[in-house]
Amino acid sequence: MRRQLSRRTILAAGAMAAGEALLGRAARAGQPQRRVLVWSEGTAPREVYPKDINVAVAEGLQPLNGWEVVTASISDPDQGVSDDSLGKADVLIWWGHVRHRDVQDARVDRIVSRVKQDGMGFIALHSSHFSKALRKLLGTRCGFSEYVVDGSSVRVIVRDKTHPIVQGVADFTLDKTERYSEPFQVPEPESVVLDGVYSRPDGTTENSRQGLVWTVGKGRVFYFQPGHETYPHFFDDNVRRILRNAVQWMAPA
């Protein structure tokens, strides 16, 4: 004989299941599912970045749901990129400028392995085009033809409008920047997500790509050109949105 369940029993069972589902969601919300490691070499001027560039970038990533944001620097043990910290990172954001040569080759090899073999995302910011890690990942010199700080502004243009990195982003201007002149010595990118036009103080203009992406092994690589240390680019809302989008898109599935 089939046992008859009372309406009260059914409602109680439903409430219990709903409560368990809510508790499960709360537990998942309380435990970050992903980690982004934000690294910098600690050479940015304190009058522009009082807590350094890694902290400024990390603060811009705080709205991400389900992500733990961790900062590191070259002065930390294992230069901030120990096997353990890299093993826990889904995405690594890198800002370097004058200390590229000080980064140990063993640390670089581990970064490259995490990207190629394990699918960790790698974001190189501004002068990190000369980082050992990006050059090894792309297999090229990664140089520009000229670097000039002359008060130029840059109009950052959303070129690949369907790309996840630029969702919710419109064209915007950074009033002052360091001008990097093409050609950029890198492999052909999968997409030029962001283009750009410099306006020099003398009124002339110059085109230069601002955001490029590649797949390297199992991982994704994003180079984002804005970010000169003497300008507060990493406090800009547009830059912060781009980096949040990039982090989410670049994490391994």
C-alpha angles and dihedrals in degrees: 000000000000112000113238115227118212121234089245091055092049092049092048092050090049092050091050092050091048091049092050090050091051092048090050092052091046091051091050091047090052093052115063110234095198138034131210119193115207113199133186136164096234099241101115115118111263093221088066101031108023092182095032129259096283091061092046090052092044091052089055090054096054095097090066111112119224094013131117111210115207128181128211139171140195090259093063122095110286085013090286094294105086120164088256096051093045091046090057096045121099091182131020120203114198131197119176135153121162103007102062092121092052093065108101117244091229090059091048091050090052092051091050091048092051090053099042100036104028104028100244111165118239123203117189115197125208111300090021085089082092094049116125090235097055093044091051093045094050097034095224139097092258092208132146124219095241142011117200133170102197105135095272118159124216130217106211109210126200101229104166097047094180096054116112092229092068102040109136092012125118128187111289141176131235105205096214131019144147109269116232112191125214145271095078108199100228136112117275105283124231087234139002094219095177127029126188147201121206119211109205123209089253091060098254121125136218132191121230130165113245105187129028133171136202138174111232114185106311094336139079124234125201125187114198114188104199117085113092108172096232092061127063095237095139091062091057113111093222093051091048093051091050091052093047090051091046094051092053094045095046099051113109114258 
